[in-house]
Amino acid sequence: MRTVLIVITLVEVLLLVVVLAGYLIAIAATLRSVSSTLGLVTFGVRAIEKQTEPIGPTLGEINGALEQVAGALRQAAGQTPSPPPPPAATAGESSGGGQSPDR
């Protein structure tokens, strides 16, 4: 009787190991698929970045011209000119490691 119980226990342990291995293989396959998709997305984002690279300097010129127009419109309306707003940080610039200034 004792031998039968030992054999049944070993079969159960073996079955558990096989089921866990199956799930791990399925998870590994899913992770490979996700990794491949992320690689394609990264490639696409880099292509977009490269294609939109020339826009940055042009936008700076447009913003400068719009600030001049806004100042002229304020003068035409009889308002005192307000100081120009501080330049906005671009996406490539670091903002101090993501910490707020009061830390």
Order of alpha helices (4+ residues) and beta strands (2+ residues): alpha-alpha
